[in-house]
């Protein structure tokens, strides 16, 4: 069968709907990418439930339509992992009703342009590649956020662009998420980088195959280094 949809993964992980059907259970047993998504989303939604003390509830159907529009895929296509934070919000009932599309968009683009710019870098094409852009490190809501604007050639086939932070040692890196086709996106930095970069100063945008592998493809298109 095809990869599980965002809606089914969220429902299975958060107990908001029926458990996996036989075909879905079989797919989860074989597909590491989908099973990892279910496991990660289950952990996050459990944390949301424990922290909020509220009962999770199924989101309005418009939420899933907005998720599909944002990640640009169908249930038949493997969704890059950037959809997970949006699915978490949907599963937790944080974006429901008539404002669902706006709520998902705010989560996707970081909630607007407020905050204090701490550092900025131009993104230049690596040898043999093309493209350009810029990245800003912003402190907003007591956490760090990376705002990216890039002009890149459209990704071919099922490939997609992903934004990374790479450490000065050239080995350690964090995947921040998929860059939408508009080239504009904002990403909240994960702990422990949400307070200081600690050497993760290189902004990298790569071209990734849509194969469920979360490792860097080693095909970087543009890069820039944020000043310390």
N, C-alpha and C positions, 0 to 999 in steps of 0.2 A: 504494500500500500504506500501511498504518498506520505511525506512527513506530516505529523500532526499539526493542525492549525493552532494559532496563538490562543484562540478561544478554548479549544479542547485542552491544551496544555495547562492553561490557567485554571480551568474547571477541575481537572484531575488533581493538580497540585494543591488547590485551595479547598477542595471538598465542597465546591459550590454547585456541583451538578452530579450526574451519574458517574460512577467510576469507569475506568477504561473497559470498553467492550473487548471481546476476544481478539479481534483483529488489531485493535489498538495496543492491547497488552503484548501481543506477539511482536508488534513493531517496536514497542519500547524495549523489549528484551533484546532486539537485534540492533537498534539504532542508538549509538552512544550519544549523538548530538541531542536527540529529543529527550532521552532519559536524563541527560545532564540538565537540560532546561527545566524538566519537571522537578528534579531534585533541588535545583537552585531556587526556583520560584516557590516551592513548598517551604523552604527555609525562610525566605524573605516574608512571605505572607504570614507564616507563623509568628515571626517577629513583629509584624504589623498588628496582628491580633492581640499578642501579649502586651504590646506597648499601649495600644489604644483602649483595650478593655471592651471593645465593641464586637458585635457579631458581623462577620463578613457577609455580603449579600451579592447576588449576581448583578452585574452592571447592565445599564440600558443597552439594547442592541446597537445604538448609534456609536457606542464606544468602540466596538469591534470594527465597525465600518471605518472609523477614524484611524484605528491602528493599521488596518489594511492600507488605507490611503497613505499613511505616513511611511510605512516600511516598503511600500511599492511592490508588494508581492501578493500572491494568492496562496491558498492552502497547498497547492501543488508545487510550490517553490520553497526551498529551504530558507527560512527567515534568519538573517544575521542576528546575533545576540543583542543588538541594540534595542529590539522591541521589548526586552524583558522589563525594564523599569516602567514602561507604559502599561504592560500587562499587570504588573504588581499594583499600580495605582487603580487599574480597573477592577482587579479582584478584590481590593480593599474597599471598594465603594467610594473612592476619593473623587472620581469623575463620573457623574451620572446625569441622566436627564437631558434637558434641552441644551445645557452648556457642555455636553460631552466632547464635541469636536474641539471647542476652544480649550477645554481643559487638557486634552491630549496634546494639542499643539503647544500649549504653554510648557508642559513637561518635556516635550521633544526639543524645543528651542531654548530651554533654560529659563523661561519666564520673563523675558524682556531684556532691556539694555541697561538696567540700573546696576550700580556697583562702582567700585573704585578700580581703575586700571593700574595694575602694579608693574606690568612689563609687556612689551610688544616685540614681535619679530616678523620680518618678511619671510614668506615661504618661497624658496627658489627651486627650480627644476634641477634634479640630479642629472649627471651626464647620460645622454641618450634618451632622456625623458622630456616632457613638456608640461607646462602648467605654471601657475603662480598663485600667490595669495598672501594672507597675513593671519597672525594668531595673537590674541591678547589674553594675558592672565589677569583675571578680575577677582577681587574679593567682594562677595555679595552674600548677604544672609549668614555672615560669620563663617563662610566656607570659601574655598577657591573654585573658580570656574574657568574653563578654557573656551574662548569664543573664537571660532574659525570662520574665515571667508576664503574660499579657494575657487579658482577658475581652472577646471580640468576638462580634458576630453571625456566624453561620455564613456562609461564602462561598457565593454563589449559583453554580449551574451549574458550569462548569469553572474558575472563578476561584479564586485562592488568596491567602493572606496572606504577605507577605515582610517580613523585618526588614532595615533599612538603618542605616548610620551616615552622617550628613551633616556636612560640614565647616561651620565657622562662616561661610565665604564664601557659603553657600547654594547652591553650584553643584556642587562635587565630592562624590561619595558612593561608598560601598561597599555592595554587596548581600551580606549575611551568610548568608542562606538562608531557606528556607520555614518559616513557623511552623506546626506541626502543629495539628490540630483541638483538642487539649487546651489550647492556649495557653501551654504550658510548653516551653522549649527553651534550650539553651546553645550558643554559637557561639565557636569559637576564632577570634581576629581574625587576618586575613591580614597578612603582612609588607607594609609596615613598621609596621603598627599593632599588631603583636604585642608591642611593647615600650612604646610610648607613643601616645596618641591623636592628638597633633599637630593639634589643632583639630577632629577628627572627634568631636564631643561630643553631637550631636543624634541621639537614637534615634527612628527612624521606622518605623511599620508601615503598609504600603500594601496595597491590594487590587489584584491583578495579573490580567490576562486570561491564560488558558492558550494563548498564541499563539506561544510560542517566542522572543519578543522579550525580551531580558534588561535593557532599559532600564526605568527607573522609569515607572510608569503615570501619574504625577502625581496619583494619587488616594490621598492619605494619610489614614489613619483616626485614629491616635493618635500623639502625640509627647511627648518629654521631653528635657531637656538635662542631661547629666551635669556636676556641678560640677568645675571645674578642680583 
